[in-house]
Amino acid sequence: MTIAARSASLLVLGFVVMACGSPEPALAGEAKAPAERAVLDSPGRGGLAGFVATPQTDAGGNSTFLLAPNSAWFLATSPNAAAIRLIDVNNGITLRYLSKPGLRVAALSISPDSKTVSARDVDGQIASWDAETGQAVTPAPPADFHEIVGLRLSLQPDLIARYHLQSHFGDLKQYVDIAFNPTQEYALIGYIGDPRWNAFQIWNLKKEQTELFFRLDEDICGYRPFSFDYDGKHLIFGNTQGESFSNHLDFAAFSIDGSGPTFAPGSAYVSRTLVKKCRFPAKFDFGFQQQFDISPGAQLITRGQGMPGTPEWAAWDLRNGRAIASIHPDGDGVVSSDGSTIVVLHNPKGFDAQSTRITVQRYERRKTFNIPRSLQSDGLQVGVSPNGRWIALHLAETIVVWSVKDGKVTKKYRVSHDHPAVVLQITDKGDVLLVDERDGDIFADGRWRAVRTVEHSLIVPLTPYFHAQCGIIFCDRVVADLGVVERRPRDARARDVARADVSPDGRYMIVHTRDKGDNLTHDVIDIADGHIVLPGKTGNFVSNGRSLIVREDDLDRVSFVKYDLPTGKPVWTATPNRAEDGFYMLFPDGRVRFSPGAHYSDLVLVRGFEVRHFGVEETKQFVASPDAVRD
């Protein structure tokens, strides 16, 4: 591997903070913070002005490395860990385990002569050990403790200002990930250029310049190496999962041997002193990441649709954090637009088996029904009316409508092969509205009707929120007696548009476009005049059409951002917690809401590079009160 000192532009970031520990001063539901507070820099927050409540969703492991001043060894541990490993930098052998009863590591310090290691736990207690023997000692408390909460930043340009990082990264243009070493002297930045290069650089935060540039082997195992320390002589890095997962790389170490002109001016030769090891136990369970989603009305965050045999489908109320559904086993879940009703088509235990049962939960009441044998087949689709009172099962040419109240069949339709039908809507009265995409005919009141009058027009349901438009994109023709709207195109962007790309209220549309780098992207535009409402975004429209839910995936993390379309501003960001048994919701003013399954140890306050744990005052100011919920 070659490491080169060179100048390179830094890139733009988003934010994740890794594990830490803190006492739990109050439950989320007990916080008495007002529902609306002043913005981040409001003087009303006093010494807490500018802080942002930040969840930590990465799993544990070796998330902290700290090199000794003599460069002979380093420490490896994690926030809340009960022990610290002292490792020889040349051979990777763990020389000593440093621990004491009840230790939960929050900060580390190594004396300037490398003879003493000290740790501060989450309760503020200090423990120290002799680095040579591992025996406990009682020196004077060190003045240079380094918090081991690992600040990690990833691509979200709007968060540069939010986290007050302009002074450090004012020239950032485009970025993937940034991590900081415990002393916060250096940042590890990657990937540089094409991700296939596996290239990174180390940025000196004080001098604001690149220290090293390096590339990793293509076959490196484990996750991205964003736990690290660097002292000019050695580079130690490990992934963010670490030894918590035995199939992931714990760490690797490189020695900086000297400079030379062969690669680039100021380049450095290095040698790997510790070889990576990938271990896969014979019975290792690689598992399957469950899918999270936001309900059509944006009231719930749901978890489900895992592999056959997955034990649970679950949902939490985003408005108050309460767990509202735990349905066994898992399956394909559908939620009504008003959030009142959940329908789960249960997954069978094997890939070849057919679904035979369906569970319906309306408010707090739950019933399970058997699916008729005639509908037990691959391709069965389930829908629910906006008011949650009716279910439709659609298989090939057969459509059956059930009452949620008792599971009885209220209507049954057979659609001929001449009309390949798509279910547009199950109405609040239990009627089924179908469309033949080929010719634009509508099936309503038990028979087919011709609706399309213009080639390429789009047939959509006439919802209570719909606002007819006649602008530069569409000119709408409302067919009220059939409950539909014919959207006649007036612009090339409206030809063959997907129905999901048009908002239910008729005002907005997602279009394909290209950015300045000629890369394909998406914008949300106003249908009336074509102006861009939300640049560079795509997602799912909320059922009332006024908001867009944007899913943001980053390898092992997922989050959902709700944008208000009339203003183009974010309303909240929701993300599953570390244990995937709840969620965190971040608000633009820095507050947070979380479900009871989450913990204060998964949250910190962040301002720039400053990290602060939750206490009583922090809870009052930063934990959002529940919203009023109308059933």
Number of C-alpha atoms within 10 A of each C-alpha: 13 16 24 24 21 15 14 12 14 23 22 23 25 19 19 19 22 25 27 26 23 21 14 14 15 17 16 24 17 13 19 15 17 13 12 10 16 12 15 18 15 13 12 13 18 9 8 20 16 21 26 25 26 23 29 22 23 19 17 23 24 27 28 31 25 26 24 23 15 13 18 13 22 21 25 25 24 26 25 21 20 17 19 21 18 26 19 17 24 16 12 17 13 15 15 17 16 24 21 13 7 10 21 24 28 26 24 27 24 24 15 10 9 18 15 23 25 25 28 22 22 20 13 12 12 17 21 25 21 17 23 13 12 17 13 17 14 12 13 7 14 17 8 13 17 18 22 25 25 26 25 22 21 20 18 16 16 11 17 22 13 20 19 16 15 14 10 14 18 13 12 15 12 15 22 20 24 26 23 25 24 26 16 17 15 24 26 26 25 27 20 23 13 9 11 9 14 17 18 22 25 24 24 16 16 10 11 14 17 22 22 23 23 19 17 13 10 9 6 15 17 22 16 18 25 25 29 29 28 25 16 11 13 22 20 23 25 28 24 27 24 25 18 13 17 17 19 23 26 27 23 20 23 20 19 18 12 11 17 13 11 10 14 14 12 16 20 22 17 20 14 15 16 18 12 17 16 13 14 13 9 6 6 11 9 9 7 9 12 16 13 21 20 24 25 21 18 22 21 22 23 27 26 23 22 19 19 17 16 19 17 18 23 22 27 24 23 25 18 21 26 19 20 15 19 15 22 16 20 26 29 17 24 20 27 23 20 19 21 17 25 21 26 24 24 25 25 19 16 10 10 9 13 17 20 17 17 20 20 24 21 18 14 9 9 16 14 14 14 12 15 9 10 8 20 16 14 12 10 16 16 20 20 26 23 24 17 27 20 26 26 24 17 19 18 17 13 15 20 18 24 19 16 22 13 9 18 11 14 13 15 14 14 12 17 11 9 7 19 15 20 14 17 18 23 23 19 14 11 22 18 25 21 23 26 19 16 10 16 22 19 26 22 17 11 14 11 15 14 12 19 20 13 12 12 18 24 23 24 21 24 22 18 9 15 18 13 19 18 16 16 15 24 25 18 20 18 20 13 10 8 16 16 22 23 23 25 22 23 15 12 9 14 22 16 12 17 12 13 13 16 23 24 24 20 26 22 27 26 29 20 13 13 12 12 6 6 8 9 11 14 18 20 26 21 21 24 17 14 15 13 17 21 21 16 17 18 20 19 20 27 23 21 20 20 19 25 28 25 18 20 15 10 10 8 10 14 16 19 22 20 23 22 19 20 13 11 16 14 16 15 19 20 22 24 25 22 21 12 15 16 26 28 25 26 23 17 15 21 24 28 25 26 32 24 17 16 23 21 21 19 22 25 25 21 22 18 18 12 11 19 19 19 23 15 12 11 20 24 18 20 26 27 26 22 22 11 9 9 5 7
